[in-house]
Amino acid sequence: MTFDKMIEAMTPDVYQSLRRAVELGKWPNGERLTQEQRETSLRAVIAYEHKHNVAEDQRVGFIDRTRPDGSQHGTDPLQPQVLKILTDG
């Protein structure tokens, strides 16, 4: 079975199981994922999310950049931001 066919056949339950395994670094039975298994599983999770149009804020690796007031922390995450260091004195 090719990678693309595997993604086509993947059920939501399998997707959730793979996603959880990648997050925890171990399979449901407690066995640790090898680096290769983790990379392949993450690739499968990302491909599944792309194919099934999972909302951006629900995708693996999403970082919510919303401040408590509703504004965003910068418009471009690749641009540097100015940090202010406050001191007592």
SERO-4910 file (N, C-alpha, C, O; in steps of 0.05 Angstrom, whole numbers):
BEGIN
 pado doro    nc1    nc2    nc3   cac1   cac2   cac3    cc1    cc2    cc3    oc1    oc2    oc3
  Met    A     17    -23      0      0      0      0     18     25      0     37     26     15
  Thr    A     12     44    -17     27     68    -18     19     87      5     -2     83     17
  Phe    A     35    107     10     30    126     31      3    140     25    -13    143     44
  Asp    A     -1    149      1    -26    163     -6    -51    145     -2    -71    155      7
  Lys    A    -49    120    -10    -71    102     -6    -76     97     24    -99     94     32
  Met    A    -55     96     39    -58     93     68    -73    117     80    -90    113     97
  Ile    A    -66    141     71    -80    165     81   -110    164     73   -127    171     88
  Glu    A   -115    155     48   -143    153     38   -159    134     56   -182    139     61
  Ala    A   -146    112     64   -160     91     79   -161     97    110   -175     83    124
  Met    A   -146    117    119   -144    122    147   -171    132    158   -184    150    148
  Thr    A   -179    119    180   -204    127    194   -198    149    214   -175    152    222
  Pro    A   -219    163    222   -214    184    243   -203    172    269   -187    185    283
  Asp    A   -211    147    276   -200    134    300   -170    129    298   -155    133    316
  Val    A   -162    119    274   -133    114    270   -118    141    270    -96    142    282
  Tyr    A   -129    161    258   -117    188    258   -113    197    287    -91    206    295
  Gln    A   -134    195    304   -131    204    332   -111    188    347    -96    199    363
  Ser    A   -110    162    342    -90    145    355    -61    152    347    -44    154    364
  Leu    A    -57    157    321    -30    165    312    -23    192    323      0    196    332
  Arg    A    -42    210    323    -36    237    334    -29    235    363    -10    249    372
  Arg    A    -43    219    378    -37    216    407    -10    203    411      5    211    429
  Ala    A     -3    184    394     23    170    396     45    190    391     66    189    405
  Val    A     42    207    371     62    227    365     65    247    389     87    254    396
  Glu    A     43    255    400     43    274    423     58    262    447     73    276    460
  Leu    A     52    237    453     63    225    477     90    211    472    105    207    491
  Gly    A     95    204    447    120    190    441    119    161    446    139    147    448
  Lys    A     94    150    450     91    122    454     64    112    443     45    127    440
  Trp    A     63     86    438     39     74    427     20     70    450     27     72    474
  Pro    A     -6     64    444    -26     60    465    -18     38    485    -26     39    508
  Asn    A     -2     18    477      7     -3    495     30      5    512     40    -11    529
  Gly    A     40     30    509     62     40    526     89     38    513    109     49    524
  Glu    A     91     24    491    117     21    478    126     47    465    109     60    451
  Arg    A    151     55    468    161     80    457    163     78    427    170     58    416
  Leu    A    156    101    413    160    103    385    189    106    379    203    121    393
  Thr    A    199     94    357    226    100    348    225    127    334    203    137    328
  Gln    A    248    139    329    248    164    315    235    161    287    220    179    279
  Glu    A    241    139    274    229    135    247    199    132    249    184    143    232
  Gln    A    189    118    269    160    115    272    147    142    278    125    148    268
  Arg    A    160    157    295    149    184    302    148    202    277    128    216    273
  Glu    A    169    202    261    170    219    237    149    210    217    135    227    206
  Thr    A    146    184    213    127    173    194     98    178    204     81    186    188
  Ser    A     94    175    229     67    179    240     59    209    239     37    215    232
  Leu    A     78    226    245     73    255    243     67    263    214     49    279    209
  Arg    A     82    252    195     77    257    167     49    248    159     35    262    144
  Ala    A     40    225    169     14    215    163     -8    232    176    -28    238    163
  Val    A     -4    241    200    -23    259    213    -26    285    198    -48    294    193
  Ile    A     -4    297    190     -5    322    175    -19    318    148    -35    334    140
  Ala    A    -13    296    134    -26    290    108    -56    286    112    -72    295     96
  Tyr    A    -64    272    133    -92    267    139   -106    294    143   -128    299    133
  Glu    A    -94    311    160   -106    337    166   -109    354    141   -129    368    137
  His    A    -89    353    123    -90    368     98   -112    357     80   -128    373     69
  Lys    A   -113    331     77   -133    319     59   -162    323     69   -180    327     53
  His    A   -166    323     95   -193    325    106   -199    353    116   -219    357    130
  Asn    A   -183    372    108   -189    401    114   -195    406    143   -214    419    150
  Val    A   -178    394    160   -180    399    189   -175    429    194   -156    440    183
  Ala    A   -192    441    210   -188    470    216   -160    476    226   -149    460    241
  Glu    A   -149    498    218   -122    505    225   -117    504    255    -96    494    264
  Asp    A   -136    514    271   -132    514    300   -135    486    313   -130    483    337
  Gln    A   -142    466    297   -145    439    307   -122    421    297   -120    397    305
  Arg    A   -104    432    281    -82    416    270    -60    412    290    -56    428    308
  Val    A    -45    390    286    -22    385    303     -2    407    299      4    416    277
  Gly    A     10    417    321     30    437    320     19    466    320     35    485    319
  Phe    A     -7    469    320    -19    496    320    -11    511    345    -13    500    367
  Ile    A     -3    536    342      3    554    365    -16    577    364    -16    593    345
  Asp    A    -32    580    385    -51    602    386    -36    627    394    -25    629    415
  Arg    A    -36    647    376    -21    671    380    -40    694    389    -33    718    387
  Thr    A    -64    687    398    -83    707    407    -78    716    436    -75    699    454
  Arg    A    -77    742    440    -73    753    466   -100    753    481   -121    750    468
  Pro    A    -99    757    507   -125    758    522   -144    779    512   -168    776    515
  Asp    A   -133    801    501   -151    822    491   -161    817    463   -176    833    451
  Gly    A   -154    794    451   -164    787    425   -145    794    402   -148    784    379
  Ser    A   -124    811    407   -105    818    386    -85    795    382    -84    777    398
  Gln    A    -71    796    360    -51    776    354    -23    784    362    -17    808    362
  His    A     -7    765    370     21    769    376     36    771    349     45    751    338
  Gly    A     38    795    338     51    798    313     35    788    289     19    769    292
  Thr    A     39    799    266     25    790    243     40    769    227     28    752    214
  Asp    A     67    770    229     83    750    216    101    736    236    119    748    248
  Pro    A     96    710    241    111    696    262    141    694    256    157    687    274
  Leu    A    149    699    231    178    698    224    192    724    228    217    725    226
  Gln    A    178    745    233    190    771    238    197    774    267    182    766    285
  Pro    A    220    787    274    228    790    301    209    810    315    198    828    303
  Gln    A    206    806    341    190    824    357    208    838    378    228    826    387
  Val    A    201    863    385    216    878    405    208    868    432    184    868    439
  Leu    A    227    862    449    221    854    477    229    877    495    250    889    491
  Lys    A    212    883    514    218    903    534    225    890    560    209    874    570
  Ile    A    248    896    571    256    885    596    252    906    618    264    928    617
  Leu    A    235    899    637    229    918    658    245    911    682    248    888    690
  Thr    A    256    931    695    273    927    719    262    943    741    248    963    737
  Asp    A    267    935    765    259    951    789    281    971    796    300    964    810
  Gly    A    280    993    786    300   1012    794    305   1032    774    322   1050    779
***
